[in-house]
Amino acid sequence: MSHHIAAEHSPASHHEHENPAALADLLERDAAVAGGYLDDASAWIGTHFDSDPEQIVDLGAGTGVGTFALAQRFPTASILAVDASRTMLNHVTDGAAAAGLEQRVRTVECDLNASWPDAAADADLVWASSSLHELSDPDRVLRDAFAALRRGGVFVAVEMDVLPSFLPAEFPPEAPGLEQRLHAELTALGWNAHHDWASTIAAAGCTSLERRQFTTQATSPTVAPYAGAWLAKMRGALVDRLDAVDQTALNALIDDDAELARIATTIRGSRTALLARRSAAADQQN
Ligand SMILES: C[S@@+](CC[C@H](N)C(=O)[O-])C[C@H]1O[C@@H](n2cnc3c(N)ncnc32)[C@H](O)[C@@H]1O
């Protein structure tokens, strides 16, 4: 998820109050609907290694959608999923057991705002998807991440560029443009306002920063429940910020699965990945 899922760069964000079960559900739905970027990004990462990465760290792993995509792409790699939430890591552990990956996937519960986990060392690849924006001091965590990379190791950060869109512009007919208004209100609250991490990554000690955008445009029956999870999350954040017409239209979508399935059939979204290699200067510092 940006997931992300959405995103501001502030410890006092709405994420602190997020229900972990609801977030886990959203992350899983996100991967089911928009997870093509995981295949594309992991294939792109693979082109940066002469031999496949062996040690991978997934920072802010959530339910492990990145962990499992990387485990599939790099079949001999061991992956350490790092997250502050035990609920999220339980999903990773259960998913690893279900996929027969217990030997290759480990978890560590760690609040990255407080410390870097000792177990995350000598990594060939550190992956952080929709998680940097949640940290109170991403500069420090990025320095720690580069210090944890082996010589020539690769760091990848992924963030959503925009909030995903599901609703036609003409919805609702009585006041077209609901989704645009929702996104504007959420932007005013700081959602999806994360930095472009390029300068932070460069300062942390890297060479050859590369950028790639992954867009999603998909029509599928699984879009509606994913849209419903997002819209419920938005409604929770926008209490008292919507006029009566928008509130009624939003409630009708969230509370009526058939209406949602009729209206929300397509997702449009976009993520950007930044890929950087640990620099020789960083070798000298460590
Ligand atoms: C939006 S989710 C992204 C999860 C996953 N990377 C994905 O793309 O689906 C962000 C994750 O970062 C974790 N997180 C937030 N702050 C953290 C912190 N200070 N230390 C470790 N993990 C943190 C959250 O628990 C959550 O699982």
The ligand as a Gaussian input file, in Angstrom:
#p B3LYP/6-31G(d) Opt

LIG

0 1
 C        1.099000       1.521000       4.065000
 S        1.781000       0.130000       4.800000
 C        2.758000      -0.573000       3.488000
 C        2.990000      -2.033000       3.692000
 C        3.715000      -2.755000       2.559000
 N        5.072000      -2.289000       2.396000
 C        2.939000      -2.662000       1.273000
 O        3.421000      -2.021000       0.322000
 O        1.840000      -3.224000       1.203000
 C        3.045000       0.831000       5.850000
 C        3.620000      -0.163000       6.853000
 O        4.680000       0.511000       7.572000
 C        4.603000       0.117000       8.921000
 N        5.230000       1.149000       9.742000
 C        4.779000       2.404000       9.955000
 N        5.602000       3.057000      10.795000
 C        6.599000       2.199000      11.114000
 C        7.726000       2.279000      11.962000
 N        7.995000       3.382000      12.647000
 N        8.532000       1.211000      12.069000
 C        8.262000       0.075000      11.377000
 N        7.193000      -0.065000      10.569000
 C        6.357000       0.979000      10.443000
 C        3.123000      -0.037000       9.190000
 O        2.878000      -0.875000      10.316000
 C        2.622000      -0.646000       7.891000
 O        2.632000      -2.036000       7.930000

